[in-house]
Amino acid sequence: MYSIIRKFLFLFPPETIHDILFSFLKVACKLPGFLTFISFFWGARAPQEPKELCGLRFCNSIGLAAGFDKNGELIEFWEALGFGHMEVGSVTSLPSQGNPKPRIFRLREQESILNRCGLNNDGAKQVALNLQKARKKKMIIGVNIAKTHSPEIIGRAGVRDMLDSYVLLAPLADYVTLNISCPNTREGKTFEDPVLLEELLREVHALRYNTPLFLKLSPILTERGLEDVINISLRWGINGFVVSNTLPYEHETFGRGGLSGLLLQESSSHLLQKLKDLLPSECLVVASGGVLTAENFVERLHLGANLVQIYSALIYRGPSILKEMLLLSKN
C-alpha cells in the first residue's frame, strides 16, 4: 500500500511534502481517536523484550533519528507508530532558518537522501516548550544539540552556545546527544577538534544533569581521530555514541550535502565495527545511517549496536518497516 502512497508523495519536492504532512499531522493528532487508529493500522505491535540502558527503559530497539522531527512537534505520533525512542533535533541555542532552499534531494535509484539543511530549527526555547508537553510519554525522548549555524559563533563562543542549549534541554530530555559532526555548515565540525571537544565536555561535565549523554560521530573519522574522541569522551563520562552522522558528498547535479540512506550504509557500518572494537562494554552504541530494511536492522544489532535509528527507511519503505524490523529480530 505504501508503494502507491509513495508515488503520490514523490510528486512533490521533499521539503514541501514534509511540511505539508507535518501541518496535517499536527492537526490530526488532536482529533479524538486518530492516534488510536494510527497505532492499530500502522503501529508496530511485534514486541521485543524491553531494554534497560543507561537507567532508561526502551520498549524496543528502534528509534527515529534526529533530523526528521527537528522541533519535537509530533512526539505523540511517533509513539503511536511504535518507536521505542526518538531523537529531537538537531536543536541550536538560537532559532535558525538554515541554508537556502532547495536543500533536500531524493536520490531515488540509490534509495538515499542528500541534504544541506544547515540546522534549521525553532531554537532551544521553543523546543523546550514542546518537550514540556510530552513529559508523560512512555517513549524515550532524546534531544540532539548542535552549535547555532553562524560563522561568528566559533571557538569559546561555540562552547557557550552549546551549553546554553544543554542547560535548557537536558532537564526535559531522557538523554542528550551532542552533535559534534554536522557536515552541512561551514563551521559545523568544530568539535571534532580534540582541543575544543575537551573544552566542551569539561564545561558540560561541570553542569552535568542526571541525564545520559551521547556524542554523534562523523562516518569519515580517521582511526586516529576516532581514538582521540573516544579517549576524551571516556575521560569526561560520556555514556554512549550515535554512529553515524550523514556522509559529506558532492553531487554532480544537486551540489554539496550530507548523504543518508543506502549510500551511507557502508561507511556507517564500518565505523560501528571500529567503534565497538575500541569501546569498553558498558558504553552504549546507537546505530544510525543506512538502515533501510529489516535485514539491515538485525545486522546492526549483530554488529553490537544496543539501539538502531531510522530515517530514510520511513521515506522509502513507509511506517510498516517498523513491524518488519521487529518481527525479523524476534525470529
C-alpha positions in Angstrom: 0.0 0.0 0.0 2.8 2.4 0.9 4.3 2.0 -2.6 1.2 3.6 -4.0 1.2 6.4 -1.4 4.9 7.0 -2.1 4.3 7.6 -5.8 2.0 10.5 -4.8 4.3 11.9 -2.1 7.2 11.8 -4.5 5.4 14.1 -6.9 6.3 17.0 -4.5 9.7 18.3 -3.6 10.9 16.6 -0.4 10.8 19.6 2.0 7.4 20.7 0.6 5.7 17.3 1.3 7.4 17.1 4.7 6.0 20.4 5.7 2.5 19.5 4.3 2.4 16.2 6.2 3.7 17.8 9.4 1.0 20.5 9.2 -1.7 17.9 8.6 -0.5 15.6 11.4 -0.2 18.4 14.0 -4.0 19.0 13.5 -4.9 15.3 13.1 -3.2 14.2 16.3 -5.6 16.4 18.3 -8.7 14.7 16.8 -10.3 12.0 19.1 -9.3 8.5 18.0 -6.7 9.5 15.4 -3.7 8.2 17.3 -5.6 5.0 18.3 -6.3 4.5 14.6 -2.6 5.1 13.6 -1.5 2.7 16.3 -3.9 0.0 15.1 -3.4 0.4 11.4 0.4 1.3 11.2 1.7 0.7 14.7 4.5 -1.9 15.3 2.8 -4.5 17.5 5.5 -7.2 17.4 7.1 -6.7 20.8 10.7 -7.0 21.7 12.0 -7.6 25.2 12.3 -4.1 26.8 15.9 -3.0 27.2 17.3 -1.2 30.3 20.1 1.0 29.1 21.7 3.9 31.0 18.9 3.7 33.5 16.3 4.1 30.8 13.7 1.5 29.7 13.4 1.2 25.9 10.3 -0.8 24.9 12.1 -1.8 21.7 15.4 -1.1 19.9 14.0 1.1 17.1 14.3 4.9 17.2 13.6 7.8 15.0 16.8 9.5 14.0 17.5 13.2 14.5 16.6 15.4 11.6 13.1 14.0 10.9 11.2 15.9 13.7 13.7 18.7 14.4 11.4 20.6 16.9 9.6 17.7 18.6 6.3 18.6 17.1 4.9 15.1 16.6 6.1 13.1 19.6 2.6 11.5 20.1 2.5 10.4 16.5 5.9 8.6 16.6 4.9 6.9 19.8 1.7 5.7 18.2 3.7 4.2 15.3 5.6 2.1 17.8 9.0 3.7 18.1 10.9 2.8 21.2 12.7 6.2 21.2 13.1 9.3 19.1 15.7 12.0 18.9 14.5 15.5 18.5 16.8 18.0 16.7 19.3 19.0 15.8 18.4 21.9 18.1 20.5 25.0 18.4 20.5 27.7 21.0 19.2 30.3 18.6 16.5 29.8 16.0 17.9 29.2 12.5 16.4 29.3 9.0 19.2 27.1 7.8 20.6 27.1 4.3 18.7 28.4 1.2 16.1 26.1 -0.4 16.1 23.7 -2.2 18.3 21.9 0.3 16.8 18.3 0.4 17.1 16.0 -2.6 15.9 12.4 -3.3 18.4 10.1 -4.9 15.7 7.5 -5.8 17.7 4.9 -7.6 20.1 4.7 -4.6 17.3 5.0 -2.0 19.2 7.9 -0.4 18.6 11.5 0.6 21.1 14.4 0.1 20.5 17.3 2.4 22.2 20.6 3.2 19.6 22.0 5.6 22.1 23.8 7.7 20.5 23.1 11.1 17.1 24.8 10.5 15.1 24.6 13.7 13.0 26.8 16.1 15.6 27.2 18.7 16.1 25.7 22.2 13.5 27.8 24.0 10.7 26.7 21.7 11.8 23.0 21.7 11.9 23.1 25.5 8.2 24.1 25.4 7.4 21.3 23.1 9.2 18.8 25.3 7.4 20.0 28.4 4.1 19.0 26.8 5.4 15.5 26.2 6.9 14.7 29.5 4.4 12.0 30.4 5.1 9.9 27.3 6.3 6.3 27.7 8.6 6.6 24.6 12.2 7.6 25.4 12.8 11.1 24.1 16.4 12.2 23.3 17.5 15.7 22.2 20.3 16.3 19.7 22.1 19.6 20.4 24.3 21.4 17.8 26.0 24.7 17.6 24.0 27.6 16.2 24.6 27.9 12.4 26.7 31.1 12.4 30.3 31.7 11.3 30.6 34.3 14.1 29.9 31.6 16.8 33.1 29.6 16.9 35.7 28.6 19.5 34.8 29.6 23.0 31.6 31.2 21.8 30.6 27.9 20.2 31.1 26.1 23.5 28.9 28.7 25.3 26.3 28.3 22.6 26.1 24.6 23.1 26.0 25.0 26.9 23.0 27.3 26.6 21.0 24.7 24.8 22.2 21.9 27.2 21.0 23.8 30.3 17.6 24.4 28.8 17.0 21.0 27.3 18.8 18.4 29.4 16.4 18.6 32.3 13.5 17.9 29.9 15.1 15.0 27.9 15.6 11.4 28.7 19.0 11.6 27.1 21.1 14.3 25.2 23.2 13.8 22.1 25.9 16.4 21.3 26.2 16.7 17.6 29.9 17.4 17.1 29.9 16.3 13.4 27.4 18.2 11.3 28.6 18.4 7.7 26.1 21.0 6.5 27.6 24.2 7.9 30.9 25.7 7.2 31.8 25.7 10.9 29.7 22.7 12.0 32.5 20.2 12.5 34.3 22.4 15.1 34.1 20.0 18.0 35.8 17.1 16.2 39.0 19.1 17.0 40.4 17.4 20.2 41.2 20.7 22.0 37.7 22.1 21.5 36.0 18.8 22.3 37.9 18.6 25.5 36.8 22.1 26.4 33.2 21.4 25.5 33.0 18.2 27.5 34.8 19.7 30.5 32.2 22.5 30.6 29.3 20.1 30.2 30.6 17.9 32.9 30.7 20.9 35.3 27.0 21.5 34.7 26.1 17.8 34.4 22.5 16.9 34.9 21.4 13.3 35.7 20.8 12.8 32.0 22.7 10.3 29.9 25.0 12.0 27.4 26.0 10.7 23.9 28.1 12.0 21.1 27.1 11.8 17.4 30.1 10.9 15.2 31.1 11.5 11.6 31.3 8.5 9.3 34.6 9.7 7.9 36.5 10.0 11.2 40.1 8.8 10.8 41.3 6.0 13.1 43.4 8.5 15.0 40.5 10.9 15.2 38.2 8.2 16.5 40.7 7.2 19.2 41.1 10.8 20.3 37.3 11.3 20.5 36.9 8.1 22.5 39.7 8.8 24.9 38.4 12.4 25.6 34.8 11.2 25.9 35.5 8.4 28.4 37.6 10.8 30.5 34.5 13.1 30.8 31.9 10.4 31.4 30.2 10.2 28.0 27.7 7.3 28.2 27.5 6.4 24.5 27.8 7.2 20.8 25.5 7.6 17.9 27.0 6.1 14.7 26.8 8.0 12.5 26.0 11.4 11.1 25.4 11.9 7.3 28.2 11.4 4.8 29.7 14.5 3.2 29.2 14.3 -0.5 29.3 16.4 -3.7 26.6 15.5 -6.2 27.1 16.4 -9.8 23.6 17.9 -10.1 22.5 18.9 -6.6 25.8 20.0 -5.2 27.2 19.6 -1.7 25.4 18.0 1.2 25.2 15.1 3.6 24.0 11.6 2.5 21.6 9.4 4.4 20.1 6.1 3.2 21.7 3.3 1.2 24.8 5.4 0.2 25.7 5.9 3.9 25.3 2.2 4.8 28.9 1.0 4.2 30.6 3.9 5.9 28.3 3.8 8.9 28.6 0.1 9.4 32.4 0.3 9.1 32.6 3.0 11.8 30.3 0.9 14.1 32.6 -2.0 13.8 35.7 0.1 14.6 34.0 1.8 17.5 32.9 -1.5 19.1 36.5 -2.7 18.9 37.7 0.3 20.9 35.0 0.8 23.4 34.5 -0.7 26.9 31.4 -3.0 27.0 29.4 -0.7 29.3 29.3 2.1 26.6 26.0 2.3 24.7 26.1 2.4 20.9 23.3 3.7 18.7 23.5 2.7 15.1 22.1 5.3 12.7 22.6 5.6 8.9 21.8 3.3 6.0 19.3 1.2 7.9 16.7 0.6 5.2 15.5 -2.9 5.7 14.7 -5.4 8.4 17.9 -7.3 7.5 19.9 -4.1 7.9 18.3 -3.6 11.4 19.2 -7.1 12.6 22.7 -6.8 11.1 23.4 -3.6 13.2 22.2 -5.4 16.3 24.6 -8.3 15.5 27.4 -5.9 15.0 26.9 -4.8 18.6 24.6 -1.8 18.5 22.3 -1.5 21.5 19.8 0.6 19.6 19.1 1.4 16.0 17.7 4.6 14.5 16.0 5.0 11.1 15.4 8.0 8.8 15.4 7.2 5.1 13.6 3.9 5.7 10.5 5.8 6.6 10.7 7.8 3.4 11.4 4.8 1.0 9.7 1.9 2.9 7.0 3.6 4.9 5.8 3.1 8.5 5.3 -0.7 8.2 9.1 -1.1 8.2 8.9 -0.9 12.0 6.8 -4.1 12.1 9.1 -5.8 9.7 12.2 -5.0 11.7 10.7 -6.1 15.0 9.3 -9.3 13.5 12.6 -10.3 12.0 14.6 -9.5 15.1 12.1 -11.6 17.1 12.8 -14.6 14.9 
